[in-house]
């Protein structure tokens, strides 16, 4: 909110000369008036003070405008924005096949619930084209392959037909997803939209920056940073429950603030947060997060054969997890990276994998 401005109206002081004043007697003389030069000095001091206040307010307004321009500029330069060039890779049908009616993977004994968010930011400067499509691409997999019932899937999409992905709605559904969990439950969270970075203020980030996602009304209500997401959707999870999250957005590498980040080069886990924050970010649930890129990278969109434009990470995730074989954590993550590398040989985007607790990556992994 821009600060309100209080403008002080100049005051004209009329000083009567002493010669025009009637003589004063000892009985009737009022208290002596200040000298004219003192009043003029007070007037000048008042004007100087007002100018300083105005300059201070003006500088603050400029700072706020610069921050807004920085965020708008960052989002408008995103490769998934409508104004940016899109990849239009000619990929063979054989390299991307989704068996929509394949047998579902083994179900957990608990309930399965999902929250899907896709935001195109229609009509805004940072408008995207493929994020609503991403929801339509991943939804059949949740229902037909991964064992989620339609009534247990919440969709927030800015298409005019479903609840809008406002900041309030997103935080509310995140809270519901986590707070209603119990041991044995499996939950899936998906976000496709804009993401970004801002300077870290609580010292939990290795790189010194918090990551955030942008709701459809971020210009009015603000963004949602990783500290909020972790506090609302990770901390309240019941012990023994499981959450799988997928973020197809820019700067999303550590957007869930999970303590352990998988290093594929060393085949081991490294710090996803600072050592001092590891205890605060601990969870009794099993939380795993697949992110479209590293914290300093941007996510791309592509056009697949017979499908509308969508996020590259989303296509890679669907492609790999549509396989009904008992693949391990490591197998699936390496296949996701291989898929992205095939599309982007110049390696502009490196998917990330993080978790709440150290995992045995040689075990089979299902959604």
C-alpha positions as CSV (number, residue, x, y, z in Angstrom):
1,X,0.0,0.0,0.0
2,X,1.4,3.4,-0.9
3,X,1.7,5.7,2.1
4,X,-0.7,8.6,2.3
5,X,0.8,12.1,1.8
6,X,0.1,15.0,4.1
7,X,0.7,18.3,2.4
8,X,1.1,21.3,4.7
9,X,-0.5,24.5,3.3
10,X,1.9,27.5,3.4
11,X,0.9,30.1,5.9
12,X,1.3,33.8,5.2
13,X,2.3,35.7,8.3
14,X,1.2,39.4,8.5
15,X,3.4,41.4,10.8
16,X,2.2,44.8,11.9
17,X,4.9,47.4,12.3
18,X,5.5,48.8,15.8
19,X,4.7,52.3,14.5
20,X,1.2,51.3,13.7
21,X,0.5,49.8,17.1
22,X,-1.1,52.0,19.8
23,X,1.0,52.8,22.8
24,X,0.9,50.2,25.6
25,X,0.4,51.0,29.2
26,X,1.7,49.0,32.1
27,X,-1.9,48.0,33.0
28,X,-3.1,46.9,29.5
29,X,0.1,45.8,27.7
30,X,-0.2,42.1,26.5
31,X,2.7,39.7,26.5
32,X,5.4,40.9,24.1
33,X,5.2,39.4,20.5
34,X,8.2,37.6,19.1
35,X,10.4,39.6,16.8
36,X,9.5,39.5,13.1
37,X,12.8,37.9,12.2
38,X,12.1,35.1,14.6
39,X,8.8,34.4,13.0
40,X,10.3,34.4,9.5
41,X,13.0,32.0,10.7
42,X,10.3,29.7,12.2
43,X,8.5,29.8,8.9
44,X,11.6,28.9,7.0
45,X,12.4,26.0,9.4
46,X,8.8,24.7,9.0
47,X,9.2,24.8,5.2
48,X,12.5,23.0,5.3
49,X,11.0,20.3,7.6
50,X,8.1,19.8,5.2
51,X,10.4,19.5,2.3
52,X,12.5,16.9,4.1
53,X,9.4,14.9,5.0
54,X,8.2,15.1,1.4
55,X,11.6,13.9,0.1
56,X,11.6,11.0,2.5
57,X,8.1,10.0,1.3
58,X,9.2,10.4,-2.3
59,X,12.2,8.2,-1.8
60,X,10.1,5.6,-0.1
61,X,7.6,5.6,-3.0
62,X,10.5,5.3,-5.5
63,X,11.8,2.3,-3.5
64,X,8.4,0.6,-3.5
65,X,8.0,1.2,-7.3
66,X,11.5,-0.2,-7.9
67,X,10.6,-3.4,-6.0
68,X,7.4,-3.7,-8.0
69,X,9.2,-3.2,-11.2
70,X,11.9,-5.7,-10.2
71,X,9.3,-8.4,-9.5
72,X,7.3,-7.6,-12.6
73,X,10.4,-7.6,-14.7
74,X,11.5,-10.9,-13.3
75,X,8.2,-12.5,-14.0
76,X,7.8,-11.0,-17.4
77,X,11.2,-12.4,-18.4
78,X,10.3,-15.9,-17.4
79,X,10.6,-18.3,-20.4
80,X,7.1,-19.5,-19.6
81,X,5.6,-16.0,-20.1
82,X,3.6,-15.3,-23.2
83,X,6.0,-12.7,-24.3
84,X,9.0,-15.0,-24.2
85,X,10.0,-17.5,-26.8
86,X,8.6,-20.9,-26.3
87,X,10.4,-24.2,-27.1
88,X,8.6,-26.0,-29.9
89,X,10.5,-29.3,-29.9
90,X,9.6,-32.0,-32.4
91,X,9.6,-35.0,-30.2
92,X,8.6,-38.4,-31.5
93,X,5.6,-40.1,-30.1
94,X,7.7,-43.0,-29.0
95,X,9.7,-40.8,-26.7
96,X,6.6,-39.6,-24.9
97,X,3.8,-42.0,-24.2
98,X,1.3,-41.8,-21.4
99,X,-0.6,-45.1,-20.8
100,X,-3.7,-43.3,-19.5
101,X,-5.4,-46.6,-18.6
102,X,-2.5,-48.4,-17.1
103,X,-3.0,-50.4,-13.9
104,X,-2.7,-48.1,-10.8
105,X,0.3,-48.4,-8.7
106,X,0.0,-50.2,-5.3
107,X,-2.2,-48.1,-2.9
108,X,-1.2,-47.1,0.6
109,X,-3.5,-48.2,3.4
110,X,-4.6,-44.7,4.1
111,X,-6.5,-42.0,2.1
112,X,-5.2,-40.2,-1.0
113,X,-5.8,-36.5,-1.4
114,X,-4.4,-34.0,-3.8
115,X,-4.2,-30.2,-4.4
116,X,-3.5,-29.0,-7.9
117,X,-2.8,-25.3,-8.7
118,X,-2.4,-23.9,-12.2
119,X,-2.1,-20.2,-12.9
120,X,-1.9,-18.5,-16.3
121,X,-2.3,-14.9,-14.9
122,X,-4.6,-14.0,-17.8
123,X,-4.6,-10.3,-18.7
124,X,-1.5,-9.5,-16.6
125,X,1.8,-8.4,-17.9
126,X,3.4,-11.7,-16.8
127,X,0.7,-13.9,-18.5
128,X,1.6,-17.6,-19.0
129,X,0.1,-20.0,-21.6
130,X,0.6,-23.5,-20.4
131,X,-0.1,-23.7,-16.7
132,X,-3.8,-24.5,-17.0
133,X,-3.0,-27.2,-19.5
134,X,-0.6,-28.7,-17.0
135,X,-3.5,-29.4,-14.7
136,X,-5.4,-31.1,-17.5
137,X,-2.3,-33.2,-18.3
138,X,-1.6,-34.5,-14.8
139,X,-5.2,-35.0,-13.6
140,X,-5.8,-38.2,-15.6
141,X,-2.6,-39.7,-14.2
142,X,-3.7,-39.0,-10.6
143,X,-7.1,-40.6,-11.2
144,X,-6.4,-43.5,-13.6
145,X,-2.9,-44.5,-12.6
146,X,-2.0,-43.3,-9.1
147,X,-5.3,-44.2,-7.4
148,X,-6.7,-40.8,-6.4
149,X,-10.5,-40.3,-6.4
150,X,-11.8,-37.2,-8.2
151,X,-13.7,-36.1,-5.1
152,X,-10.4,-36.0,-3.1
153,X,-8.7,-33.7,-5.6
154,X,-8.9,-30.0,-5.2
155,X,-8.2,-27.8,-8.2
156,X,-7.4,-24.1,-8.1
157,X,-7.2,-22.7,-11.7
158,X,-7.8,-19.2,-13.1
159,X,-10.0,-20.5,-15.9
160,X,-13.2,-18.9,-14.7
161,X,-14.8,-22.3,-13.9
162,X,-13.0,-23.5,-10.8
163,X,-12.1,-21.7,-7.6
164,X,-9.5,-19.0,-8.3
165,X,-5.9,-19.6,-7.1
166,X,-5.8,-16.5,-4.9
167,X,-3.4,-16.2,-2.0
168,X,-6.2,-16.8,0.5
169,X,-7.5,-19.9,-1.3
170,X,-4.0,-21.4,-1.8
171,X,-3.1,-21.0,1.9
172,X,-6.5,-22.3,3.0
173,X,-6.2,-25.5,0.8
174,X,-2.6,-26.0,1.8
175,X,-3.7,-25.9,5.4
176,X,-6.5,-28.3,4.8
177,X,-4.3,-30.8,3.0
178,X,-1.8,-30.9,5.9
179,X,-4.0,-30.5,8.9
180,X,-6.5,-33.2,8.0
181,X,-3.7,-35.8,7.5
182,X,-3.3,-38.9,9.5
183,X,-0.9,-41.8,9.6
184,X,-0.9,-43.8,6.4
185,X,-2.3,-41.0,4.2
186,X,-0.7,-40.1,0.9
187,X,-1.0,-36.6,-0.4
188,X,0.1,-35.0,-3.6
189,X,0.7,-31.2,-4.2
190,X,1.2,-29.6,-7.6
191,X,2.0,-26.0,-8.6
192,X,2.4,-24.6,-12.0
193,X,2.9,-20.9,-12.3
194,X,5.4,-18.1,-11.6
195,X,8.1,-18.4,-8.9
196,X,10.9,-16.1,-7.8
197,X,13.4,-15.2,-5.1
198,X,13.7,-12.6,-2.4
199,X,16.4,-11.9,0.2
200,X,16.3,-14.3,3.1
201,X,15.6,-12.6,6.5
202,X,15.7,-15.5,8.9
203,X,19.0,-17.1,8.0
204,X,17.7,-20.5,6.9
205,X,18.8,-20.3,3.2
206,X,22.1,-21.6,2.1
207,X,22.2,-19.2,-0.8
208,X,20.8,-16.2,1.1
209,X,17.5,-16.1,-0.8
210,X,14.0,-17.2,0.0
211,X,12.0,-18.8,-2.9
212,X,8.3,-17.9,-3.4
213,X,5.3,-18.7,-5.6
214,X,2.9,-16.1,-7.1
215,X,-0.8,-16.5,-6.6
216,X,-3.1,-15.0,-9.2
217,X,-3.6,-11.9,-7.1
218,X,0.0,-11.4,-6.0
219,X,0.0,-7.8,-7.0
220,X,-2.7,-7.0,-4.5
221,X,-2.1,-9.7,-1.8
222,X,1.6,-10.5,-2.1
223,X,3.5,-13.7,-2.9
224,X,3.8,-16.9,-0.8
225,X,7.4,-17.6,0.3
226,X,9.0,-20.9,1.2
227,X,8.9,-20.2,4.9
228,X,5.1,-19.8,4.8
229,X,4.6,-22.9,2.6
230,X,6.7,-25.0,5.0
231,X,4.9,-23.7,8.1
232,X,1.5,-24.3,6.6
233,X,1.8,-27.5,4.5
234,X,4.8,-29.4,5.9
235,X,4.9,-28.8,9.7
236,X,1.3,-29.9,10.4
237,X,1.6,-33.2,8.6
238,X,0.8,-36.2,10.8
239,X,3.5,-38.6,11.7
240,X,3.5,-41.6,9.3
241,X,1.8,-39.7,6.5
242,X,3.4,-38.9,3.1
243,X,3.4,-35.9,0.9
244,X,4.8,-35.8,-2.7
245,X,5.1,-32.2,-4.1
246,X,5.8,-31.1,-7.6
247,X,6.7,-27.5,-8.5
248,X,6.9,-26.5,-12.2
249,X,8.0,-22.9,-11.7
250,X,11.1,-20.8,-11.9
251,X,13.5,-20.7,-8.9
252,X,11.8,-23.7,-7.3
253,X,14.8,-25.8,-6.2
254,X,14.3,-25.5,-2.4
255,X,10.8,-24.0,-2.4
256,X,9.6,-26.4,0.3
257,X,12.5,-25.6,2.6
258,X,13.2,-29.3,3.2
259,X,16.5,-30.1,5.0
260,X,17.9,-32.6,2.6
261,X,18.7,-31.9,-1.1
262,X,19.8,-34.7,-3.4
263,X,23.1,-34.3,-5.2
264,X,23.0,-36.5,-8.2
265,X,26.7,-36.1,-9.0
266,X,27.7,-37.6,-5.6
267,X,24.6,-39.7,-5.2
268,X,24.0,-38.4,-1.7
269,X,22.1,-35.8,0.2
270,X,23.5,-32.3,1.0
271,X,22.1,-29.5,3.1
272,X,18.9,-28.0,1.7
273,X,18.9,-25.4,4.5
274,X,21.5,-24.0,6.9
275,X,22.6,-26.3,9.7
276,X,20.9,-24.1,12.2
277,X,17.5,-24.4,10.5
278,X,17.6,-28.2,10.1
279,X,16.0,-28.8,13.4
280,X,13.2,-26.2,12.7
281,X,12.5,-27.8,9.3
282,X,12.3,-31.4,10.6
283,X,9.0,-33.2,9.9
284,X,7.7,-36.5,11.2
285,X,6.0,-37.2,7.9
286,X,7.8,-38.4,4.7
287,X,7.9,-35.3,2.5
288,X,9.6,-35.4,-1.0
289,X,9.6,-32.5,-3.4
290,X,10.4,-32.6,-7.1
291,X,11.3,-29.1,-8.5
292,X,11.6,-28.0,-12.1
293,X,14.9,-26.3,-11.7
294,X,17.6,-25.0,-9.3
295,X,17.0,-21.9,-7.2
296,X,18.8,-19.7,-9.7
297,X,17.3,-21.2,-12.8
298,X,14.1,-20.8,-14.8
299,X,11.6,-23.4,-16.0
300,X,10.8,-23.9,-19.6
301,X,7.6,-24.7,-21.5
302,X,7.3,-27.1,-24.5
303,X,4.8,-28.4,-27.0
304,X,4.5,-32.2,-27.1
305,X,3.0,-34.2,-30.0
306,X,-0.8,-34.0,-29.8
307,X,-0.8,-31.9,-26.7
308,X,-1.1,-28.2,-25.9
309,X,1.8,-26.3,-24.6
310,X,2.8,-27.1,-21.0
311,X,5.7,-27.2,-18.5
312,X,8.7,-29.3,-19.4
313,X,9.1,-30.5,-15.8
314,X,5.4,-31.6,-15.8
315,X,5.8,-33.6,-19.0
316,X,9.0,-35.2,-17.7
317,X,7.3,-36.1,-14.4
318,X,4.3,-37.6,-16.1
319,X,6.4,-39.6,-18.5
320,X,8.6,-41.1,-15.8
321,X,5.9,-41.8,-13.2
322,X,3.5,-43.3,-15.8
323,X,5.8,-46.3,-15.8
324,X,4.2,-49.0,-13.6
325,X,7.6,-50.8,-13.0
326,X,8.9,-50.7,-9.4
327,X,11.5,-48.0,-10.0
328,X,13.5,-46.5,-7.2
329,X,13.8,-42.9,-6.1
330,X,17.1,-42.7,-7.8
331,X,15.8,-44.3,-11.1
332,X,12.9,-42.0,-11.4
333,X,14.8,-38.8,-10.6
334,X,17.6,-39.7,-13.0
335,X,15.0,-40.5,-15.7
336,X,13.4,-37.1,-15.1
337,X,16.7,-35.4,-15.6
338,X,17.5,-37.4,-18.7
339,X,14.1,-36.4,-20.2
340,X,14.8,-32.7,-19.6
341,X,18.4,-33.1,-20.9
342,X,17.1,-34.6,-24.1
343,X,14.8,-31.6,-24.7
344,X,17.4,-29.0,-23.4
345,X,20.8,-30.3,-24.5
346,X,22.4,-27.0,-23.5
347,X,21.5,-27.7,-19.9
348,X,19.6,-24.6,-18.9
349,X,17.3,-26.4,-16.5
350,X,18.2,-29.0,-13.9
351,X,15.3,-30.6,-11.9
352,X,15.9,-30.9,-8.2
353,X,14.8,-33.5,-5.5
354,X,14.6,-32.7,-1.8
355,X,13.1,-34.5,1.2
356,X,12.3,-34.0,4.9
357,X,14.4,-37.0,6.1
358,X,17.3,-38.9,4.6
359,X,15.8,-41.6,2.3
360,X,17.1,-44.9,1.0
361,X,17.1,-44.0,-2.7
362,X,17.4,-47.6,-3.7
363,X,13.8,-48.4,-2.6
364,X,10.8,-48.4,-5.0
365,X,8.9,-45.1,-5.1
366,X,5.3,-44.5,-6.0
367,X,3.0,-41.5,-5.8
